[in-house]
């Protein structure tokens, strides 16, 4: 099976999206750092809160529940800082491009069947 007849993979879609978003325009350091904050706030908030809650339940130490809450609040602060650092227009442009790339990837997957 050659490369042209394979279904496009999820990692290929991510690679295309990163190339398209980051390498088509020049961004300042703070803009890139802000975008990184925006992208990482959900995994940090939900993942950190879930991890600390699990640790608290297993070790029966309520201090970890407080750490879970702090982690969740920190993710919201990170989101706000990311939007301020990147700028609303940049964040809106990224949010508009990601669903479009997702739809194109799904359409390519169905065409390769």
CNS distance restraints for C-alpha pairs under 8 A (distance, minus, plus):
assign (resid   1 and name CA) (resid   5 and name CA) 6.71 0.50 0.50
assign (resid   1 and name CA) (resid   6 and name CA) 7.27 0.50 0.50
assign (resid   2 and name CA) (resid   6 and name CA) 7.01 0.50 0.50
assign (resid   5 and name CA) (resid 112 and name CA) 7.01 0.50 0.50
assign (resid   6 and name CA) (resid 112 and name CA) 7.12 0.50 0.50
assign (resid   7 and name CA) (resid 108 and name CA) 7.50 0.50 0.50
assign (resid   7 and name CA) (resid 109 and name CA) 5.62 0.50 0.50
assign (resid   7 and name CA) (resid 112 and name CA) 5.68 0.50 0.50
assign (resid   7 and name CA) (resid 113 and name CA) 7.74 0.50 0.50
assign (resid   8 and name CA) (resid  12 and name CA) 6.37 0.50 0.50
assign (resid   8 and name CA) (resid  13 and name CA) 7.22 0.50 0.50
assign (resid   8 and name CA) (resid 105 and name CA) 7.28 0.50 0.50
assign (resid   8 and name CA) (resid 108 and name CA) 6.97 0.50 0.50
assign (resid   8 and name CA) (resid 109 and name CA) 6.24 0.50 0.50
assign (resid   9 and name CA) (resid  13 and name CA) 6.43 0.50 0.50
assign (resid  10 and name CA) (resid  14 and name CA) 6.31 0.50 0.50
assign (resid  11 and name CA) (resid  15 and name CA) 6.05 0.50 0.50
assign (resid  12 and name CA) (resid  16 and name CA) 6.15 0.50 0.50
assign (resid  13 and name CA) (resid  17 and name CA) 6.11 0.50 0.50
assign (resid  13 and name CA) (resid 101 and name CA) 7.50 0.50 0.50
assign (resid  13 and name CA) (resid 102 and name CA) 7.75 0.50 0.50
assign (resid  13 and name CA) (resid 105 and name CA) 6.44 0.50 0.50
assign (resid  14 and name CA) (resid  18 and name CA) 6.06 0.50 0.50
assign (resid  15 and name CA) (resid  19 and name CA) 6.12 0.50 0.50
assign (resid  16 and name CA) (resid  20 and name CA) 6.04 0.50 0.50
assign (resid  17 and name CA) (resid  21 and name CA) 5.95 0.50 0.50
assign (resid  17 and name CA) (resid  98 and name CA) 7.34 0.50 0.50
assign (resid  17 and name CA) (resid 101 and name CA) 6.85 0.50 0.50
assign (resid  18 and name CA) (resid  22 and name CA) 5.73 0.50 0.50
assign (resid  18 and name CA) (resid  23 and name CA) 7.62 0.50 0.50
assign (resid  19 and name CA) (resid  23 and name CA) 5.28 0.50 0.50
assign (resid  19 and name CA) (resid  24 and name CA) 7.29 0.50 0.50
assign (resid  20 and name CA) (resid  24 and name CA) 5.79 0.50 0.50
assign (resid  21 and name CA) (resid  25 and name CA) 7.58 0.50 0.50
assign (resid  21 and name CA) (resid  94 and name CA) 7.18 0.50 0.50
assign (resid  22 and name CA) (resid  26 and name CA) 7.55 0.50 0.50
assign (resid  22 and name CA) (resid  27 and name CA) 7.75 0.50 0.50
assign (resid  27 and name CA) (resid  31 and name CA) 6.00 0.50 0.50
assign (resid  27 and name CA) (resid  32 and name CA) 6.40 0.50 0.50
assign (resid  28 and name CA) (resid  32 and name CA) 6.38 0.50 0.50
assign (resid  29 and name CA) (resid  33 and name CA) 6.11 0.50 0.50
assign (resid  30 and name CA) (resid  34 and name CA) 5.91 0.50 0.50
assign (resid  30 and name CA) (resid  85 and name CA) 5.77 0.50 0.50
assign (resid  30 and name CA) (resid  86 and name CA) 6.58 0.50 0.50
assign (resid  31 and name CA) (resid  35 and name CA) 6.19 0.50 0.50
assign (resid  31 and name CA) (resid  85 and name CA) 5.65 0.50 0.50
assign (resid  31 and name CA) (resid  86 and name CA) 4.04 0.50 0.50
assign (resid  31 and name CA) (resid  87 and name CA) 7.27 0.50 0.50
assign (resid  32 and name CA) (resid  36 and name CA) 6.16 0.50 0.50
assign (resid  32 and name CA) (resid  86 and name CA) 6.84 0.50 0.50
assign (resid  33 and name CA) (resid  37 and name CA) 6.25 0.50 0.50
assign (resid  33 and name CA) (resid  82 and name CA) 7.19 0.50 0.50
assign (resid  33 and name CA) (resid  85 and name CA) 7.39 0.50 0.50
assign (resid  33 and name CA) (resid  86 and name CA) 7.45 0.50 0.50
assign (resid  34 and name CA) (resid  38 and name CA) 6.27 0.50 0.50
assign (resid  34 and name CA) (resid  81 and name CA) 6.74 0.50 0.50
assign (resid  34 and name CA) (resid  82 and name CA) 3.72 0.50 0.50
assign (resid  34 and name CA) (resid  83 and name CA) 6.25 0.50 0.50
assign (resid  34 and name CA) (resid  84 and name CA) 7.29 0.50 0.50
assign (resid  34 and name CA) (resid  85 and name CA) 4.79 0.50 0.50
assign (resid  34 and name CA) (resid  86 and name CA) 4.63 0.50 0.50
assign (resid  35 and name CA) (resid  39 and name CA) 6.16 0.50 0.50
assign (resid  35 and name CA) (resid  82 and name CA) 5.89 0.50 0.50
assign (resid  35 and name CA) (resid  83 and name CA) 7.46 0.50 0.50
assign (resid  35 and name CA) (resid  85 and name CA) 7.95 0.50 0.50
assign (resid  35 and name CA) (resid  86 and name CA) 5.90 0.50 0.50
assign (resid  35 and name CA) (resid  91 and name CA) 7.24 0.50 0.50
assign (resid  36 and name CA) (resid  40 and name CA) 6.07 0.50 0.50
assign (resid  36 and name CA) (resid  82 and name CA) 7.30 0.50 0.50
assign (resid  37 and name CA) (resid  41 and name CA) 5.92 0.50 0.50
assign (resid  37 and name CA) (resid  78 and name CA) 5.76 0.50 0.50
assign (resid  37 and name CA) (resid  79 and name CA) 6.13 0.50 0.50
assign (resid  37 and name CA) (resid  81 and name CA) 7.39 0.50 0.50
assign (resid  37 and name CA) (resid  82 and name CA) 4.90 0.50 0.50
assign (resid  38 and name CA) (resid  78 and name CA) 7.05 0.50 0.50
assign (resid  38 and name CA) (resid  79 and name CA) 5.10 0.50 0.50
assign (resid  38 and name CA) (resid  82 and name CA) 5.15 0.50 0.50
assign (resid  38 and name CA) (resid  83 and name CA) 6.80 0.50 0.50
assign (resid  40 and name CA) (resid  44 and name CA) 6.11 0.50 0.50
assign (resid  41 and name CA) (resid  45 and name CA) 5.90 0.50 0.50
assign (resid  41 and name CA) (resid  75 and name CA) 4.80 0.50 0.50
assign (resid  41 and name CA) (resid  76 and name CA) 6.94 0.50 0.50
assign (resid  41 and name CA) (resid  78 and name CA) 6.11 0.50 0.50
assign (resid  41 and name CA) (resid  79 and name CA) 5.83 0.50 0.50
assign (resid  42 and name CA) (resid  46 and name CA) 5.95 0.50 0.50
assign (resid  42 and name CA) (resid  47 and name CA) 7.68 0.50 0.50
assign (resid  42 and name CA) (resid  75 and name CA) 6.83 0.50 0.50
assign (resid  43 and name CA) (resid  47 and name CA) 5.13 0.50 0.50
assign (resid  43 and name CA) (resid  48 and name CA) 7.38 0.50 0.50
assign (resid  44 and name CA) (resid  48 and name CA) 5.27 0.50 0.50
assign (resid  44 and name CA) (resid  49 and name CA) 7.85 0.50 0.50
assign (resid  44 and name CA) (resid  71 and name CA) 7.18 0.50 0.50
assign (resid  44 and name CA) (resid  72 and name CA) 7.46 0.50 0.50
assign (resid  44 and name CA) (resid  75 and name CA) 6.09 0.50 0.50
assign (resid  45 and name CA) (resid  49 and name CA) 5.95 0.50 0.50
assign (resid  45 and name CA) (resid  71 and name CA) 5.79 0.50 0.50
assign (resid  45 and name CA) (resid  72 and name CA) 4.29 0.50 0.50
assign (resid  45 and name CA) (resid  73 and name CA) 7.35 0.50 0.50
assign (resid  45 and name CA) (resid  74 and name CA) 7.20 0.50 0.50
assign (resid  45 and name CA) (resid  75 and name CA) 4.80 0.50 0.50
assign (resid  45 and name CA) (resid  76 and name CA) 7.58 0.50 0.50
assign (resid  46 and name CA) (resid  50 and name CA) 5.99 0.50 0.50
assign (resid  46 and name CA) (resid  72 and name CA) 6.67 0.50 0.50
assign (resid  47 and name CA) (resid  51 and name CA) 6.00 0.50 0.50
assign (resid  48 and name CA) (resid  52 and name CA) 6.05 0.50 0.50
assign (resid  48 and name CA) (resid  68 and name CA) 6.35 0.50 0.50
assign (resid  48 and name CA) (resid  71 and name CA) 5.92 0.50 0.50
assign (resid  48 and name CA) (resid  72 and name CA) 7.14 0.50 0.50
assign (resid  49 and name CA) (resid  53 and name CA) 5.99 0.50 0.50
assign (resid  49 and name CA) (resid  67 and name CA) 7.62 0.50 0.50
assign (resid  49 and name CA) (resid  68 and name CA) 4.10 0.50 0.50
assign (resid  49 and name CA) (resid  69 and name CA) 6.49 0.50 0.50
assign (resid  49 and name CA) (resid  71 and name CA) 6.00 0.50 0.50
assign (resid  49 and name CA) (resid  72 and name CA) 5.90 0.50 0.50
assign (resid  50 and name CA) (resid  54 and name CA) 6.08 0.50 0.50
assign (resid  50 and name CA) (resid  68 and name CA) 7.13 0.50 0.50
assign (resid  51 and name CA) (resid  55 and name CA) 6.25 0.50 0.50
assign (resid  51 and name CA) (resid  68 and name CA) 7.62 0.50 0.50
assign (resid  52 and name CA) (resid  56 and name CA) 6.05 0.50 0.50
assign (resid  52 and name CA) (resid  64 and name CA) 5.45 0.50 0.50
assign (resid  52 and name CA) (resid  65 and name CA) 6.41 0.50 0.50
assign (resid  52 and name CA) (resid  67 and name CA) 6.45 0.50 0.50
assign (resid  52 and name CA) (resid  68 and name CA) 5.04 0.50 0.50
assign (resid  53 and name CA) (resid  57 and name CA) 6.15 0.50 0.50
assign (resid  53 and name CA) (resid  64 and name CA) 6.45 0.50 0.50
assign (resid  53 and name CA) (resid  65 and name CA) 5.59 0.50 0.50
assign (resid  53 and name CA) (resid  68 and name CA) 6.07 0.50 0.50
assign (resid  54 and name CA) (resid  58 and name CA) 6.17 0.50 0.50
assign (resid  55 and name CA) (resid  59 and name CA) 5.98 0.50 0.50
assign (resid  55 and name CA) (resid  60 and name CA) 7.97 0.50 0.50
assign (resid  55 and name CA) (resid  64 and name CA) 6.78 0.50 0.50
assign (resid  56 and name CA) (resid  60 and name CA) 5.35 0.50 0.50
assign (resid  56 and name CA) (resid  61 and name CA) 5.14 0.50 0.50
assign (resid  56 and name CA) (resid  62 and name CA) 5.95 0.50 0.50
assign (resid  56 and name CA) (resid  63 and name CA) 7.31 0.50 0.50
assign (resid  56 and name CA) (resid  64 and name CA) 4.95 0.50 0.50
assign (resid  56 and name CA) (resid  65 and name CA) 6.05 0.50 0.50
assign (resid  57 and name CA) (resid  61 and name CA) 7.30 0.50 0.50
assign (resid  61 and name CA) (resid  65 and name CA) 7.89 0.50 0.50
assign (resid  62 and name CA) (resid  66 and name CA) 6.96 0.50 0.50
assign (resid  63 and name CA) (resid  67 and name CA) 6.45 0.50 0.50
assign (resid  64 and name CA) (resid  68 and name CA) 6.14 0.50 0.50
assign (resid  65 and name CA) (resid  69 and name CA) 6.39 0.50 0.50
assign (resid  66 and name CA) (resid  70 and name CA) 6.16 0.50 0.50
assign (resid  67 and name CA) (resid  71 and name CA) 6.03 0.50 0.50
assign (resid  68 and name CA) (resid  72 and name CA) 6.25 0.50 0.50
assign (resid  69 and name CA) (resid  73 and name CA) 6.18 0.50 0.50
assign (resid  70 and name CA) (resid  74 and name CA) 5.94 0.50 0.50
assign (resid  71 and name CA) (resid  75 and name CA) 6.32 0.50 0.50
assign (resid  72 and name CA) (resid  76 and name CA) 6.79 0.50 0.50
assign (resid  73 and name CA) (resid  77 and name CA) 6.41 0.50 0.50
assign (resid  74 and name CA) (resid  78 and name CA) 6.02 0.50 0.50
assign (resid  75 and name CA) (resid  79 and name CA) 6.17 0.50 0.50
assign (resid  76 and name CA) (resid  80 and name CA) 6.31 0.50 0.50
assign (resid  77 and name CA) (resid  81 and name CA) 6.16 0.50 0.50
assign (resid  78 and name CA) (resid  82 and name CA) 5.94 0.50 0.50
assign (resid  79 and name CA) (resid  83 and name CA) 6.24 0.50 0.50
assign (resid  80 and name CA) (resid  84 and name CA) 6.23 0.50 0.50
assign (resid  81 and name CA) (resid  85 and name CA) 5.93 0.50 0.50
assign (resid  82 and name CA) (resid  86 and name CA) 5.86 0.50 0.50
assign (resid  83 and name CA) (resid  87 and name CA) 5.49 0.50 0.50
assign (resid  83 and name CA) (resid  88 and name CA) 5.97 0.50 0.50
assign (resid  83 and name CA) (resid  91 and name CA) 6.68 0.50 0.50
assign (resid  84 and name CA) (resid  88 and name CA) 7.07 0.50 0.50
assign (resid  86 and name CA) (resid  90 and name CA) 6.13 0.50 0.50
assign (resid  86 and name CA) (resid  91 and name CA) 6.65 0.50 0.50
assign (resid  87 and name CA) (resid  91 and name CA) 6.45 0.50 0.50
assign (resid  88 and name CA) (resid  92 and name CA) 6.04 0.50 0.50
assign (resid  89 and name CA) (resid  93 and name CA) 6.13 0.50 0.50
assign (resid  90 and name CA) (resid  94 and name CA) 6.25 0.50 0.50
assign (resid  91 and name CA) (resid  95 and name CA) 6.11 0.50 0.50
assign (resid  92 and name CA) (resid  96 and name CA) 6.10 0.50 0.50
assign (resid  93 and name CA) (resid  97 and name CA) 6.30 0.50 0.50
assign (resid  94 and name CA) (resid  98 and name CA) 6.27 0.50 0.50
assign (resid  95 and name CA) (resid  99 and name CA) 7.18 0.50 0.50
assign (resid  96 and name CA) (resid 100 and name CA) 6.89 0.50 0.50
assign (resid  97 and name CA) (resid 101 and name CA) 6.24 0.50 0.50
assign (resid  98 and name CA) (resid 102 and name CA) 6.19 0.50 0.50
assign (resid  99 and name CA) (resid 103 and name CA) 6.14 0.50 0.50
assign (resid 100 and name CA) (resid 104 and name CA) 6.25 0.50 0.50
assign (resid 101 and name CA) (resid 105 and name CA) 6.11 0.50 0.50
assign (resid 102 and name CA) (resid 106 and name CA) 6.28 0.50 0.50
assign (resid 103 and name CA) (resid 107 and name CA) 6.12 0.50 0.50
assign (resid 104 and name CA) (resid 108 and name CA) 6.17 0.50 0.50
assign (resid 105 and name CA) (resid 109 and name CA) 6.24 0.50 0.50
assign (resid 106 and name CA) (resid 110 and name CA) 6.39 0.50 0.50
assign (resid 107 and name CA) (resid 111 and name CA) 6.28 0.50 0.50
assign (resid 108 and name CA) (resid 112 and name CA) 6.32 0.50 0.50
assign (resid 109 and name CA) (resid 113 and name CA) 6.90 0.50 0.50
